[in-house]
Amino acid sequence: MPMIRGAFGDWDLPAPYLASIAVAAADIDAYEHVNNAVYMTWFDSAAWRHSASVGLPIETCLQLDRGMAVLRSVITYLRPAVMGDAILVATWLLPSDGRLRVRRRFQVRRAADGATLSRAQIEYACIELSTGRPARWPPEFRERYRPLDEVVRAFAEIAAI
């Protein structure tokens, strides 16, 4: 998906939730850069932090017996991250059906120079944790897993390009 440079401070969409991450020695592979699998861990961490910030920490999900399971991940790797990099992972909730599924957009940037290293879009489905079966969103999910209005507008504009 294209980015409108400068429109949102070089973020792909407005009002990102930001998670700061430091590249650790365990993240580095034999090619001396962050292994691609680590990015999924970063996306997961940013998603959990964002969920907690909107009032859905893991404890609430466990009490509700509901969680979001990954259905599909599309990741584009643009530049490598290396040891010593400070990383910013942005996430946004995207428009969804509000009943069973939610989509998130991610953008990974290096803090030192602002370079975008990766972009991803991940689709999740709500499951009943005790059975692993698909389940409708409880009211708490419907109230909190809503994209910001400015994100909905910007996403529609970008998708039309």
N, C-alpha and C positions, 0 to 999 in steps of 0.2 A: 504494500500500500504506500503511495507516495506521501511525502511529508511536505507541508507548506512551510518552507523555511522562514523562520522569524515570526510566524503568526502566533505561536504559543511559546516563545522563548526557545525555539529549536526543539521543543517536545512535539511529538506527532499530534497530540490532542491537548486541549486545555485542562487545567486543574488536575495534574497527575498526583496520585499518591506515590510518594518517594520512599524507597528503602535504601539505606546506605549499607554497602557490603565491602569488606576488604578482601582482596584476593589472598587466600591462604596457600601454604606450601602443598597441602593435600589436593588443591584444585589444579595443580600444574601436571601436565602429562609429559610423555617422552619428547614431545616437540617443543617443550619449554613454554607452552602457553596453556591457558585454561581449557580443560577438556570440555567438549560440547555437552556432555552429560551434566556438568556442573551448572550450566545455565538453567536446566529444568529445576535444579535445587534452588537456585536463586529466584526463579519465577514462583515456586511453591512458597518460599519464605516471604516474598513480597505479598503474595495473595493472602497468606495467613495474617500477616501484620495488618494489611488493609481491612480484612474481615473483622479483626479485633477492633480496629479503629472505628468501624461503623456499628459496633455493638454485637458482633457475632464471634466471640473468642471460641476456642476449641471446647472449653467447658460448657458453653451454651449448646453447641452442636451435639455434644455427648448427652446432655440432659434431654434435648429434643429428639435424640435418636435419628438425627438427620445430618448428612454431610454431602459435600460436592465431590464427585469422582470425575477424573479426566476422561473425556470421550475422544477428543481429537486435539492434537498439537501441530501447529505449523510454525516452524522456526526458520528464520533467515539469519545466517551468521555473516557479518560484514567485515569485521576486523577482529584481531585477536586481543584478548586481555592477557596480561603477563603478571608475574610476581611483582608485588609492590603497588599495583594499581588499586586505586579507590574507585569503587563502582557505584553508580546510582541506577537502581531498577525502578522504573515508573510503571504503574499499572492503572488501568481504567476499566470500569465495568461498561460493557457495550449493551446496546438494545438486545433484549431477549424475550422469550415468551412469558416469563414471569410465573411459570407454573412448574416447570421441571428442569429447564436448562438455563445456563448463564454463560456468557462469553466474556473473556478478559483480553485486553490488549496489553502488551508489554513492550517496553523499549529500554534497552540497556545502554548506558553511556558511561564513558570514562570521565571521572570528575576533573582530572587535570586539564584536559583540552576540550571536553564536551563532545568528543567523537562518539557517534552511535556505533556500537559494537554488534548489536543484535536487535531483532524485532521478533515478536511472536504473537500469535493469537491462539488461545486455548479455549476449548468448549468443554463445559462441565455439565454433568447431570446430577440431580439430587437423588440420593439413595437413602434408604432406611439402613442405618449402620448395623443394626442387629441381624439383618437378613441379607444385606447387599443388593436388594432389589430396588428398582426405580420407585420413587415416591414423589408425590406432589410436595411443593414447597409449603412449609408451615407459615403461618402469618408473620412470624419473625423474619423469615427470609424475604417474603414479599415486601415487607416494610424497609428492609435494609439493603437488599441486592438490587438497587435501582441505579441506573446510570444518571449522572448529573445532566441537567437539561443542556448545558453548554457542550457537553461531550456528545450528546445525541445529535445536536445540530451540526457540530464540526465533523462528526463521523459520517453523517449523511452527505455533507459537502465533499469530503475526501473520497468517499465511495463513488461519487458521481464523476470523478475525474477520470 
